[in-house]
Amino acid sequence: MPVVFRSGGFRFFFYANEGSPREPTHIHVERGEQQAKLWLRPEVSIAYNDGFNARALREMLKLVEANRERIEKAWNDFFG
C-alpha cells in the first residue's frame, strides 16, 4: 500500500489492489487504530470514518485539500 505522505500523526495512503472496477480517486487515512477514507472529487469529503473525532476529521480534510494534487499525481503514477 503506497504511502503518499504523513502529517500530524496521520498516514495517508491507498491500497495497491483498489478493486475492479477501480473506485474514483480517494485516499485512506490511519492513525493508530482509527481509519477513514476520503473522496477527492468533486470536493474533498469523507467516504467513511472509523474512530476519528470531529476535530481530527477537520484537520484531515484540510490536509487532503492542501495536498489533493500530490495525492492525485501519486494515484495516477501508480495506477497509470
SULURJO-V485152 format. One record per pair of residues at least 24 apart in sequence whose ideal C-beta (glycine too) atoms are under 10 Angstrom apart, sorted by sequence separation. I is the first residue (numbers start at 1). GAP is how many residues later the second one is. D is the distance in whole Angstrom. If there is no record, write none. Layout:
i: <I	I>
gap: <GAP	GAP>
d: <D	D>
//
This chain:
i: <4	6	10	11	23	36	40	44	3	6	9	31	36	38	39	40	43	10	12	34	38	1	3	29	38	40	41	44	29	36	40	1	31	40	38	29	40	41	29	40	27	38	29	29	40	27	27	26	27	27	10	25	27	26	27	10	25	9	25	27	8	12	27	10	25	26	9	10	25	8	12	24	25	7	8	12	7	10	22	8	10	25	8	12	7	7	14	18	22	5	12	13	7	12	4	7	14	18	13	14	18	5	12	16	4	16	14	5	14	4	5	4	4	4	5	4	3	4	2	2	4	2	2	2>
gap: <24	24	24	24	24	24	24	24	25	25	25	25	25	25	25	25	25	26	26	26	26	27	27	27	27	27	27	27	28	28	28	29	29	29	30	31	31	31	32	32	33	33	34	35	35	36	37	38	40	41	42	43	44	45	45	46	46	47	47	47	48	48	48	49	49	49	50	50	50	51	51	51	51	52	52	52	53	53	53	54	54	54	55	55	56	57	57	57	57	58	58	58	59	59	60	60	60	60	61	61	61	62	62	62	63	63	64	65	65	66	66	67	68	69	69	70	71	71	72	73	74	75	76	77>
d: <10	10	9	10	9	6	7	7	10	10	10	7	10	10	9	9	10	9	9	10	5	8	10	9	9	10	9	10	9	10	6	10	9	10	10	6	6	9	10	6	9	9	9	8	8	10	6	10	9	9	9	9	5	9	9	8	7	9	6	9	9	9	8	8	10	8	10	6	5	6	7	10	8	9	8	7	9	7	10	10	9	9	7	7	5	10	8	9	7	8	9	10	9	7	10	8	8	9	9	6	7	6	9	7	8	9	7	7	9	7	8	5	10	9	9	5	9	8	7	9	9	9	6	10>
//
